[in-house]
Amino acid sequence: MVASAERVARVARAVEIAATMTKSFLFSLAVLSVASPAHADERSEPRVSITVSPVHLVIPVGELTAELRAHDKLGIAAVVGIGSVSVDRFEDRVAVYEAGISARYYLTGSFRTGIQLGAEALYLHAATKDDSMAVRAQGLGLSPFAGYKWTGRSGLTLEGQLGVTYVAVRADSETAAAEDSRVGPMVNLNIGYGF
């Protein structure tokens, strides 16, 4: 029973790490600070930005964000991800799924390029069926953030966000359960295309 509780706690910790880890560091903040905002008329403003988090592929988890322009200064985004992580004492990898939403208000600039204030809610689910037991874990991360998005004339989009995440995690198996919650950093750095 102690071994099962340890396994459940390890899966809960893996979910927590996946929810709070950085999403990407492909481009430095220097690139974002040097990039000049594009001042374009309404017709050339993108209506959608599709971005990915390349660093998540190291885990490997693929994460995609689709942001829709609700207004010149407001974007609404959906986040989805799928992949797997290794956890000590499990022979099989742990399957990880994530889904979330975020809202971003552009303090300066517009949907194309500007400083953002926003909030994100991200649900995470992990599960494994080891030869000896099945373990499931769910987590919810809530994050206020500040960020910056730049979209070039070609549509290339770079986005970075920094914030704080509150993560609550619950894991259970047939013989044990564990819960935990923590506060940690929230870092998003994505690359994609706006159109």
TIVEXGU-716392 format. One line per field, with one value per atom (N, C-alpha, C): atom name; x, y, z. Coordinates in nm, 4 decimals, always signed. Layout:
BEGIN
atomo <- (CA, ...)
c1 <- (X, ...)
c2 <- (Y, ...)
c3 <- (Z, ...)
***
This chain:
BEGIN
atomo <- (N, CA, C, N, CA, C, N, CA, C, N, CA, C, N, CA, C, N, CA, C, N, CA, C, N, CA, C, N, CA, C, N, CA, C, N, CA, C, N, CA, C, N, CA, C, N, CA, C, N, CA, C, N, CA, C, N, CA, C, N, CA, C, N, CA, C, N, CA, C, N, CA, C, N, CA, C, N, CA, C, N, CA, C, N, CA, C, N, CA, C, N, CA, C, N, CA, C, N, CA, C, N, CA, C, N, CA, C, N, CA, C, N, CA, C, N, CA, C, N, CA, C, N, CA, C, N, CA, C, N, CA, C, N, CA, C, N, CA, C, N, CA, C, N, CA, C, N, CA, C, N, CA, C, N, CA, C, N, CA, C, N, CA, C, N, CA, C, N, CA, C, N, CA, C, N, CA, C, N, CA, C, N, CA, C, N, CA, C, N, CA, C, N, CA, C, N, CA, C, N, CA, C, N, CA, C, N, CA, C, N, CA, C, N, CA, C, N, CA, C, N, CA, C, N, CA, C, N, CA, C, N, CA, C, N, CA, C, N, CA, C, N, CA, C, N, CA, C, N, CA, C, N, CA, C, N, CA, C, N, CA, C, N, CA, C, N, CA, C, N, CA, C, N, CA, C, N, CA, C, N, CA, C, N, CA, C, N, CA, C, N, CA, C, N, CA, C, N, CA, C, N, CA, C, N, CA, C, N, CA, C, N, CA, C, N, CA, C, N, CA, C, N, CA, C, N, CA, C, N, CA, C, N, CA, C, N, CA, C, N, CA, C, N, CA, C, N, CA, C, N, CA, C, N, CA, C, N, CA, C, N, CA, C, N, CA, C, N, CA, C, N, CA, C, N, CA, C, N, CA, C, N, CA, C, N, CA, C, N, CA, C, N, CA, C, N, CA, C, N, CA, C, N, CA, C, N, CA, C, N, CA, C, N, CA, C, N, CA, C, N, CA, C, N, CA, C, N, CA, C, N, CA, C, N, CA, C, N, CA, C, N, CA, C, N, CA, C, N, CA, C, N, CA, C, N, CA, C, N, CA, C, N, CA, C, N, CA, C, N, CA, C, N, CA, C, N, CA, C, N, CA, C, N, CA, C, N, CA, C, N, CA, C, N, CA, C, N, CA, C, N, CA, C, N, CA, C, N, CA, C, N, CA, C, N, CA, C, N, CA, C, N, CA, C, N, CA, C, N, CA, C, N, CA, C, N, CA, C, N, CA, C, N, CA, C, N, CA, C, N, CA, C, N, CA, C, N, CA, C, N, CA, C, N, CA, C, N, CA, C, N, CA, C, N, CA, C, N, CA, C, N, CA, C, N, CA, C, N, CA, C, N, CA, C, N, CA, C, N, CA, C, N, CA, C, N, CA, C, N, CA, C, N, CA, C, N, CA, C, N, CA, C, N, CA, C, N, CA, C, N, CA, C, N, CA, C, N, CA, C, N, CA, C, N, CA, C, N, CA, C, N, CA, C, N, CA, C, N, CA, C, N, CA, C, N, CA, C, N, CA, C, N, CA, C, N, CA, C, N, CA, C)
c1 <- (+0.0823, +0.0000, +0.0869, +0.2012, +0.2914, +0.3492, +0.3853, +0.4395, +0.3364, +0.2074, +0.1050, +0.0876, +0.0920, +0.0811, +0.1996, +0.3185, +0.4363, +0.4189, +0.3671, +0.3451, +0.2428, +0.1333, +0.0305, +0.0898, +0.1687, +0.2322, +0.3276, +0.4007, +0.4930, +0.4168, +0.3046, +0.2247, +0.1669, +0.1203, +0.0681, +0.1776, +0.2980, +0.4106, +0.4428, +0.4360, +0.4617, +0.3585, +0.2324, +0.1280, +0.1560, +0.1947, +0.2252, +0.3411, +0.4452, +0.5617, +0.5211, +0.4426, +0.3991, +0.3138, +0.2319, +0.1446, +0.2200, +0.3332, +0.4031, +0.5316, +0.5738, +0.7009, +0.6901, +0.7986, +0.7991, +0.7547, +0.6820, +0.6263, +0.7246, +0.8177, +0.9142, +1.0145, +1.1360, +1.2342, +1.3094, +1.2365, +1.2940, +1.3641, +1.3003, +1.3575, +1.3788, +1.4856, +1.5156, +1.4277, +1.4168, +1.3396, +1.4041, +1.5331, +1.5999, +1.5386, +1.5041, +1.4415, +1.3088, +1.2314, +1.1023, +1.1172, +1.2194, +1.2350, +1.2881, +1.3646, +1.4182, +1.3133, +1.2195, +1.1176, +1.0309, +1.0079, +0.9264, +0.7813, +0.6882, +0.5471, +0.5051, +0.4180, +0.3652, +0.2395, +0.2342, +0.1157, +0.0426, -0.0659, -0.1369, -0.2826, -0.3475, -0.4889, -0.5714, -0.7001, -0.7904, -0.7880, -0.7766, -0.7805, -0.6624, -0.5470, -0.4299, -0.4114, -0.4987, -0.4907, -0.5273, -0.4450, -0.4815, -0.6062, -0.6801, -0.7987, -0.7716, -0.6675, -0.6354, -0.4834, -0.4374, -0.2959, -0.2911, -0.2153, -0.1937, -0.0474, -0.0216, +0.1160, +0.1385, +0.2643, +0.3042, +0.4159, +0.4324, +0.5375, +0.6430, +0.7498, +0.8508, +0.9200, +0.9392, +1.0092, +0.9302, +0.7976, +0.7166, +0.7515, +0.8019, +0.8342, +0.9480, +1.0259, +1.1324, +1.0738, +0.9530, +0.8929, +0.8629, +0.8027, +0.7462, +0.5946, +0.5528, +0.4116, +0.3972, +0.3050, +0.2769, +0.1681, +0.1925, +0.0935, +0.0654, -0.0635, -0.1093, -0.2022, -0.1838, -0.2710, -0.3311, -0.4626, -0.5325, -0.5996, -0.5549, -0.6113, -0.6945, -0.8166, -0.9067, -0.9183, -0.9175, -0.9333, -1.0811, -1.1178, -1.2553, -1.2788, -1.1718, -1.1742, -1.0302, -1.0070, -0.8696, -0.7787, -0.8304, -0.7488, -0.7838, -0.8561, -0.8972, -0.8833, -0.8149, -0.8013, -0.8493, -0.9127, -0.9589, -0.8881, -0.8255, -0.7453, -0.7880, -0.7699, -0.7888, -0.6533, -0.6237, -0.4963, -0.5264, -0.4592, -0.4714, -0.3319, -0.3152, -0.1869, -0.2032, -0.1088, -0.1105, +0.0335, +0.0623, +0.1962, +0.2131, +0.3376, +0.3652, +0.4916, +0.4997, +0.6165, +0.6637, +0.7917, +0.8467, +0.8339, +0.7964, +0.7862, +0.8621, +0.9463, +1.0213, +0.9268, +0.9745, +0.9049, +0.7879, +0.7673, +0.6673, +0.7407, +0.7083, +0.7704, +0.7176, +0.5866, +0.5250, +0.5301, +0.5255, +0.5187, +0.3782, +0.3670, +0.2392, +0.1822, +0.0619, -0.0051, -0.0534, -0.0297, -0.0672, -0.1546, -0.2665, -0.3570, -0.3836, -0.3878, -0.4204, -0.5177, -0.6011, -0.6957, -0.7197, -0.7278, -0.7488, -0.7957, -0.8220, -0.8643, -0.7884, -0.7761, -0.7196, -0.7793, -0.7762, -0.8192, -0.7009, -0.6798, -0.5681, -0.6196, -0.5918, -0.6239, -0.4933, -0.4925, -0.3722, -0.3681, -0.2805, -0.2670, -0.2148, -0.1159, -0.0612, -0.0733, -0.0772, -0.0864, -0.2228, -0.2213, -0.3461, -0.3208, -0.4171, -0.4063, -0.2791, -0.2369, -0.1170, +0.0091, +0.0300, +0.1523, +0.1220, +0.1587, +0.1376, +0.1625, +0.1582, +0.1722, +0.0367, +0.0368, -0.0868, -0.0966, -0.2200, -0.2541, -0.3600, -0.3500, -0.4472, -0.4551, -0.5362, -0.5544, -0.5732, -0.5243, -0.5339, -0.5840, -0.6712, -0.7136, -0.6770, -0.6004, -0.5505, -0.5805, -0.6542, -0.6849, -0.5845, -0.5319, -0.4341, -0.4811, -0.4696, -0.5069, -0.3886, -0.3543, -0.2461, -0.2938, -0.2514, -0.2928, -0.1889, -0.1753, -0.0890, -0.1534, -0.1206, -0.1636, -0.0371, +0.0286, +0.1485, +0.1042, +0.1970, +0.1612, +0.0972, +0.1375, +0.0880, -0.0315, -0.0520, -0.1658, -0.1911, -0.3139, -0.3512, -0.3548, -0.2980, -0.2967, -0.3491, -0.4365, -0.4912, -0.4659, -0.4449, -0.4255, -0.4906, -0.5451, -0.6033, -0.5485, -0.5297, -0.4812, -0.5461, -0.5537, -0.6070, -0.5103, -0.4671, -0.3788, -0.4508, -0.4439, -0.5034, -0.3915, -0.3813, -0.2650, -0.3015, -0.2771, -0.2773, -0.1401, -0.1326, -0.0031, +0.0050, +0.1282, +0.1583, +0.2450, +0.2303, +0.3067, +0.3207, +0.3800, +0.4008, +0.3851, +0.3177, +0.3045, +0.3507, +0.4254, +0.4711, +0.4321, +0.3692, +0.3354, +0.3978, +0.4844, +0.5493, +0.4566, +0.5004, +0.4195, +0.3928, +0.4862, +0.4678, +0.3691, +0.3356, +0.2461, +0.3180, +0.4529, +0.5280, +0.4883, +0.4551, +0.4092, +0.4971, +0.5452, +0.6213, +0.5456, +0.5345, +0.4568, +0.5247, +0.5306, +0.5867, +0.4985, +0.4828, +0.4010, +0.4675, +0.4616, +0.5123, +0.4008, +0.3898, +0.2872, +0.3103, +0.2080, +0.2087, +0.0968, +0.1248, +0.0247, -0.0073, -0.1359, -0.1814, -0.2266, -0.1654, -0.1956, -0.2505, -0.3657, -0.4231, -0.4249, -0.3727, -0.3582, -0.4173, -0.4845, -0.5349, -0.4993, -0.4442, -0.4089, -0.4678, -0.5096, -0.5623, -0.5375, -0.5380, -0.5274, -0.6334, -0.6291, -0.7257, -0.7046, -0.5829, -0.5523, -0.5153, -0.4930, -0.4485, -0.4888, -0.4819, -0.5110, -0.4203, -0.3933, -0.3111, -0.3580, -0.3477, -0.3810, -0.2688, -0.2516, -0.1505, -0.1880, -0.1398, -0.1561, -0.0328, +0.0024, +0.1226, +0.1068, +0.1937, +0.2047, +0.3423, +0.3461, +0.4731, +0.4726, +0.5804, +0.5890, +0.5074, +0.4636, +0.3976, +0.4773, +0.5339, +0.6123, +0.5642, +0.5212, +0.4821, +0.5681, +0.6318, +0.7018, +0.6696, +0.5954, +0.5444, +0.5837, +0.5773, +0.6025, +0.4903, +0.4511, +0.3442, +0.3192, +0.1918, +0.1535, +0.0216, +0.0123, -0.1116, -0.1668, -0.2962, -0.3596, -0.4988)
c2 <- (-0.1192, +0.0000, +0.1259, +0.1222, +0.2361, +0.2581, +0.1478, +0.1597, +0.2220, +0.1852, +0.2428, +0.3912, +0.4311, +0.5721, +0.6495, +0.5912, +0.6560, +0.6723, +0.5703, +0.5791, +0.6873, +0.6918, +0.7936, +0.9319, +0.9478, +1.0769, +1.1150, +1.0182, +1.0476, +1.0921, +1.0270, +1.0680, +1.2068, +1.2340, +1.3671, +1.4715, +1.4407, +1.5325, +1.5531, +1.4469, +1.4600, +1.5514, +1.5400, +1.6275, +1.7712, +1.7907, +1.9242, +1.9860, +1.9087, +1.9585, +1.9954, +1.9094, +1.9373, +2.0635, +2.0882, +2.2057, +2.3345, +2.3277, +2.4507, +2.4736, +2.3763, +2.3937, +2.4964, +2.5471, +2.6471, +2.5849, +2.6636, +2.6134, +2.6275, +2.7198, +2.7270, +2.8369, +2.8191, +2.9254, +2.9201, +2.9336, +2.9260, +3.0553, +3.1649, +3.2951, +3.3721, +3.4450, +3.5213, +3.6456, +3.7021, +3.8248, +3.9397, +3.9274, +4.0307, +4.0400, +3.9264, +3.9272, +4.0004, +3.9741, +4.0402, +4.1895, +4.2293, +4.3712, +4.4497, +4.3847, +4.4520, +4.4632, +4.3687, +4.3687, +4.4938, +4.5585, +4.6799, +4.6452, +4.7098, +4.6824, +4.7259, +4.6487, +4.6834, +4.7677, +4.8830, +4.9684, +4.9494, +4.8753, +4.8415, +4.8818, +4.8948, +4.9273, +4.8023, +4.8207, +4.7134, +4.5936, +4.6184, +4.5069, +4.4121, +4.4636, +4.3774, +4.3173, +4.3510, +4.2922, +4.1435, +4.0576, +3.9156, +3.8926, +3.7910, +3.7547, +3.6315, +3.5548, +3.4308, +3.4192, +3.3696, +3.3327, +3.1866, +3.1072, +2.9670, +2.9539, +2.9117, +2.8991, +2.7623, +2.7219, +2.5959, +2.6233, +2.5287, +2.5369, +2.4318, +2.4684, +2.3698, +2.3025, +2.3721, +2.3132, +2.1983, +2.2032, +2.0921, +1.9603, +1.9688, +1.8462, +1.7680, +1.8323, +1.7636, +1.6640, +1.6906, +1.6069, +1.4653, +1.4300, +1.5045, +1.5232, +1.6484, +1.6851, +1.7903, +1.7689, +1.8687, +1.9616, +2.0919, +2.1891, +2.2914, +2.3155, +2.4073, +2.5096, +2.6372, +2.7444, +2.8151, +2.8331, +2.9073, +3.0277, +3.1469, +3.2704, +3.3403, +3.3762, +3.4476, +3.5918, +3.6831, +3.8254, +3.8529, +3.8848, +3.9199, +4.0691, +4.1471, +4.2924, +4.3341, +4.4592, +4.5046, +4.4802, +4.4915, +4.4796, +4.3577, +4.2619, +4.1444, +4.0170, +3.9178, +3.7872, +3.6783, +3.5770, +3.4601, +3.3391, +3.2571, +3.1453, +3.0124, +2.9076, +2.7696, +2.6998, +2.6183, +2.5459, +2.3968, +2.3172, +2.1714, +2.1105, +1.9989, +1.9306, +1.7822, +1.7051, +1.5608, +1.5109, +1.4090, +1.3521, +1.2509, +1.2313, +1.1354, +1.1762, +1.1361, +1.1666, +1.0393, +1.0358, +0.9246, +0.9563, +0.8566, +0.8709, +0.7546, +0.7845, +0.6783, +0.5690, +0.4468, +0.3275, +0.2835, +0.3446, +0.2953, +0.2498, +0.1305, +0.0810, +0.1555, +0.1799, +0.2495, +0.3999, +0.4741, +0.6199, +0.6604, +0.7774, +0.8303, +0.9185, +0.8867, +0.9665, +1.0971, +1.2093, +1.3411, +1.4105, +1.4681, +1.5456, +1.6780, +1.7870, +1.9159, +1.9910, +2.0727, +2.1577, +2.2808, +2.3953, +2.5164, +2.6318, +2.7421, +2.8654, +2.9816, +3.0894, +3.2111, +3.3316, +3.4425, +3.5706, +3.6646, +3.7478, +3.8419, +3.9795, +4.0786, +4.2177, +4.2870, +4.3579, +4.4241, +4.5680, +4.5929, +4.7262, +4.8272, +4.7852, +4.8712, +4.7960, +4.8690, +4.8040, +4.7421, +4.6259, +4.5588, +4.4080, +4.3347, +4.1894, +4.1510, +4.2336, +4.2052, +4.2106, +4.3174, +4.3369, +4.4247, +4.3778, +4.4614, +4.3897, +4.4692, +4.4170, +4.3650, +4.2449, +4.1780, +4.1678, +4.1694, +4.1240, +4.0177, +3.9059, +3.8004, +3.7006, +3.5985, +3.4894, +3.3602, +3.2492, +3.1185, +3.0161, +2.9278, +2.8115, +2.6888, +2.5955, +2.4789, +2.3522, +2.2596, +2.1290, +2.0291, +1.9440, +1.8437, +1.7077, +1.6070, +1.4696, +1.3789, +1.2911, +1.1951, +1.0579, +0.9556, +0.8197, +0.7196, +0.6111, +0.5015, +0.3714, +0.2675, +0.1336, +0.0506, +0.0601, -0.0181, -0.1640, -0.2582, -0.3991, -0.4278, -0.3536, -0.3821, -0.2970, -0.1766, -0.0940, +0.0177, +0.0677, +0.1825, +0.3056, +0.4154, +0.5404, +0.6510, +0.7348, +0.8493, +0.9756, +1.0867, +1.2148, +1.3250, +1.4219, +1.5396, +1.6627, +1.7692, +1.8937, +2.0124, +2.1216, +2.2463, +2.3568, +2.4310, +2.5449, +2.6734, +2.7723, +2.9037, +3.0071, +3.0884, +3.1762, +3.3155, +3.4194, +3.5545, +3.5775, +3.6577, +3.6784, +3.8136, +3.8541, +3.9688, +3.9143, +3.9713, +3.9180, +4.0165, +3.9673, +4.0470, +3.9575, +4.0093, +3.9359, +4.0252, +3.9656, +4.0343, +3.9509, +4.0154, +3.9496, +4.0298, +3.9664, +4.0321, +4.0445, +4.1180, +4.1369, +4.0058, +3.9109, +3.7804, +3.6920, +3.7302, +3.6489, +3.5753, +3.5699, +3.5058, +3.5685, +3.4847, +3.5329, +3.4766, +3.5653, +3.5285, +3.5818, +3.4987, +3.5393, +3.4909, +3.5773, +3.5402, +3.5908, +3.5100, +3.5472, +3.4995, +3.5835, +3.5493, +3.5711, +3.4795, +3.4945, +3.3985, +3.3822, +3.2929, +3.1922, +3.0648, +2.9586, +2.8978, +2.8858, +2.8063, +2.6732, +2.5630, +2.4303, +2.3418, +2.2809, +2.1816, +2.0483, +1.9421, +1.8109, +1.7041, +1.6065, +1.4890, +1.3660, +1.2655, +1.1391, +1.0252, +0.9185, +0.8030, +0.6743, +0.5665, +0.4321, +0.3487, +0.2190, +0.1315, +0.1253, +0.1552, +0.1384, +0.2664, +0.3781, +0.4988, +0.6236, +0.7376, +0.8662, +0.9719, +1.0773, +1.1870, +1.3166, +1.4258, +1.5587, +1.6533, +1.7563, +1.8564, +1.9841, +2.0968, +2.2237, +2.3080, +2.3867, +2.4695, +2.5938, +2.6891, +2.8095, +2.8061, +2.8357, +2.8322, +2.9297, +2.9321, +3.0254, +2.9770, +3.0710, +3.0414, +3.1132, +3.0379, +3.0952, +3.0332, +3.1161, +3.0720, +3.1470, +3.0743, +3.1339, +3.0470, +3.1031, +3.0264, +3.0915, +3.0113, +3.0580, +3.0053, +3.0860, +3.0417, +3.1377, +3.1457, +3.2234, +3.2936, +3.4201, +3.4971, +3.5245, +3.5085, +3.5349, +3.5908)
c3 <- (+0.0000, +0.0000, +0.0000, +0.0711, +0.0727, -0.0670, -0.1351, -0.2706, -0.3636, -0.3507, -0.4375, -0.4092, -0.2823, -0.2486, -0.3064, -0.3022, -0.3603, -0.5106, -0.5771, -0.7222, -0.7544, -0.6795, -0.7021, -0.6812, -0.5753, -0.5485, -0.6616, -0.7182, -0.8288, -0.9538, -0.9834, -1.0990, -1.0755, -0.9534, -0.9218, -0.9405, -0.8999, -0.9158, -1.0642, -1.1444, -1.2879, -1.3536, -1.3122, -1.3658, -1.3254, -1.2011, -1.1521, -1.2300, -1.2518, -1.3266, -1.4681, -1.5333, -1.6704, -1.6771, -1.5734, -1.5741, -1.5486, -1.4761, -1.4407, -1.5196, -1.5985, -1.6696, -1.7807, -1.8214, -1.9271, -2.0578, -2.1353, -2.2592, -2.3740, -2.3662, -2.4741, -2.4495, -2.4997, -2.4982, -2.6294, -2.7407, -2.8735, -2.9126, -2.8798, -2.9105, -2.7820, -2.7741, -2.6530, -2.6470, -2.5275, -2.5125, -2.5888, -2.6171, -2.6962, -2.8346, -2.8942, -3.0262, -3.0192, -2.9130, -2.8997, -2.8756, -2.7995, -2.7695, -2.8892, -2.9769, -3.0950, -3.2050, -3.2088, -3.3139, -3.3025, -3.4152, -3.4133, -3.4418, -3.3689, -3.3924, -3.5327, -3.5913, -3.7232, -3.7047, -3.7686, -3.7634, -3.8955, -3.8896, -4.0129, -4.0010, -4.1142, -4.1092, -4.0782, -4.0571, -4.0139, -4.1084, -4.2408, -4.3359, -4.3207, -4.2768, -4.2670, -4.1274, -4.0344, -3.9007, -3.9086, -3.8504, -3.8484, -3.7629, -3.7959, -3.7175, -3.6309, -3.6676, -3.5972, -3.5849, -3.4710, -3.4529, -3.4089, -3.4805, -3.4445, -3.4040, -3.2798, -3.2336, -3.1706, -3.1668, -3.1042, -3.0041, -2.9132, -2.8131, -2.8441, -2.9143, -2.9522, -2.8341, -2.7242, -2.6102, -2.5485, -2.5557, -2.5039, -2.5739, -2.6949, -2.7684, -2.7029, -2.6164, -2.5437, -2.4438, -2.3924, -2.2871, -2.3370, -2.4417, -2.5525, -2.5386, -2.5419, -2.5462, -2.6550, -2.7467, -2.8492, -2.7979, -2.8052, -2.7576, -2.8657, -2.8911, -2.9942, -2.9302, -2.9653, -2.9171, -3.0374, -3.0366, -3.1418, -3.0758, -3.1145, -3.0580, -3.1644, -3.1275, -3.2173, -3.1721, -3.2685, -3.2363, -3.2132, -3.0889, -3.0559, -3.0782, -3.0678, -3.0855, -3.1107, -3.1508, -3.1759, -3.0567, -2.9370, -2.8159, -2.7321, -2.7872, -2.7099, -2.7918, -2.7344, -2.7972, -2.7022, -2.7573, -2.6821, -2.7422, -2.6575, -2.7084, -2.6493, -2.7279, -2.6834, -2.6924, -2.5924, -2.5850, -2.5780, -2.6603, -2.6538, -2.6612, -2.5924, -2.5951, -2.5712, -2.6235, -2.6061, -2.6110, -2.5306, -2.5305, -2.4201, -2.3772, -2.2704, -2.1970, -2.0704, -1.9880, -1.9189, -1.8848, -1.8073, -1.6592, -1.5817, -1.4373, -1.3749, -1.2753, -1.2067, -1.1581, -1.1622, -1.1136, -1.1999, -1.3140, -1.4083, -1.5328, -1.5779, -1.7005, -1.8222, -1.8236, -1.9363, -1.9148, -2.0233, -2.0135, -1.9694, -1.9101, -1.8633, -1.9740, -2.0201, -2.1228, -2.0605, -2.1304, -2.0800, -2.1843, -2.1370, -2.2211, -2.1510, -2.2277, -2.1680, -2.2573, -2.1928, -2.2645, -2.1786, -2.2435, -2.1663, -2.2510, -2.1822, -2.2478, -2.1844, -2.2600, -2.2038, -2.2741, -2.2029, -2.2581, -2.2449, -2.3487, -2.3492, -2.3890, -2.3056, -2.3376, -2.3747, -2.4874, -2.5364, -2.4838, -2.3857, -2.3263, -2.4273, -2.5055, -2.6105, -2.7420, -2.8503, -2.9807, -3.0021, -3.0674, -3.1016, -3.1061, -3.1576, -3.1708, -3.2471, -3.3403, -3.4208, -3.3351, -3.2626, -3.1856, -3.0653, -2.9469, -2.8303, -2.6988, -2.5916, -2.4553, -2.4094, -2.3511, -2.3092, -2.1573, -2.1080, -1.9735, -1.9935, -1.9211, -1.9442, -1.8320, -1.8557, -1.7607, -1.8393, -1.7805, -1.8460, -1.7451, -1.7909, -1.7126, -1.7958, -1.7351, -1.8078, -1.7283, -1.7907, -1.7306, -1.7840, -1.6951, -1.7337, -1.6838, -1.7698, -1.7332, -1.7677, -1.6750, -1.6990, -1.6538, -1.7236, -1.6876, -1.7355, -1.6583, -1.6981, -1.6552, -1.7260, -1.6861, -1.6794, -1.5664, -1.5412, -1.5274, -1.5400, -1.5248, -1.3890, -1.2870, -1.1526, -1.1120, -1.1731, -1.1337, -1.2342, -1.2314, -1.3130, -1.2228, -1.2714, -1.1960, -1.2867, -1.2314, -1.3040, -1.2224, -1.2907, -1.2229, -1.3053, -1.2350, -1.2984, -1.2281, -1.3041, -1.2462, -1.3127, -1.2393, -1.2922, -1.2568, -1.3568, -1.3358, -1.3708, -1.2830, -1.3057, -1.3007, -1.4069, -1.4211, -1.4716, -1.3923, -1.4492, -1.5128, -1.6190, -1.6846, -1.7536, -1.7825, -1.8680, -1.9809, -2.0991, -2.2106, -2.3245, -2.4323, -2.5518, -2.6734, -2.7756, -2.9020, -3.0153, -3.1076, -3.2268, -3.3476, -3.4459, -3.5719, -3.6848, -3.7608, -3.8738, -3.9931, -4.0918, -4.2136, -4.2853, -4.2730, -4.3378, -4.2629, -4.1387, -4.0573, -3.9450, -3.9508, -3.8438, -3.7108, -3.6138, -3.4831, -3.3737, -3.2862, -3.1674, -3.0470, -2.9438, -2.8280, -2.7011, -2.6007, -2.4719, -2.3597, -2.2559, -2.1408, -2.0130, -1.9081, -1.7759, -1.6742, -1.5803, -1.4781, -1.3632, -1.2836, -1.1680, -1.1884, -1.1596, -1.1743, -1.0384, -1.0106, -0.8974, -0.9557, -0.9094, -0.9627, -0.8513, -0.8761, -0.7850, -0.8586, -0.7948, -0.8581, -0.7684, -0.8308, -0.7591, -0.8412, -0.7735, -0.8398, -0.7588, -0.8286, -0.7571, -0.8339, -0.7574, -0.8126, -0.7421, -0.7639, -0.6981, -0.5475, -0.5010, -0.3589, -0.2851, -0.3537, -0.2853, -0.3630, -0.2934, -0.3563, -0.2937, -0.3703, -0.3203, -0.3847, -0.3081, -0.3579, -0.3211, -0.4046, -0.3761, -0.4501, -0.4013, -0.4718, -0.4454, -0.5440, -0.5344, -0.6201, -0.5917, -0.6734, -0.7387, -0.8671, -0.9390, -1.0548, -1.1295, -1.2432, -1.3619, -1.4413, -1.5688, -1.6769, -1.7700, -1.8789, -2.0094, -2.1008, -2.2347, -2.3352, -2.4246, -2.5385, -2.6597, -2.7526, -2.8657, -2.9983, -3.1025, -3.2384, -3.3263, -3.4242, -3.5119, -3.6257, -3.6653, -3.7821, -3.7541, -3.7926, -3.7815, -3.9195, -3.9341, -4.0636, -4.0452)
***
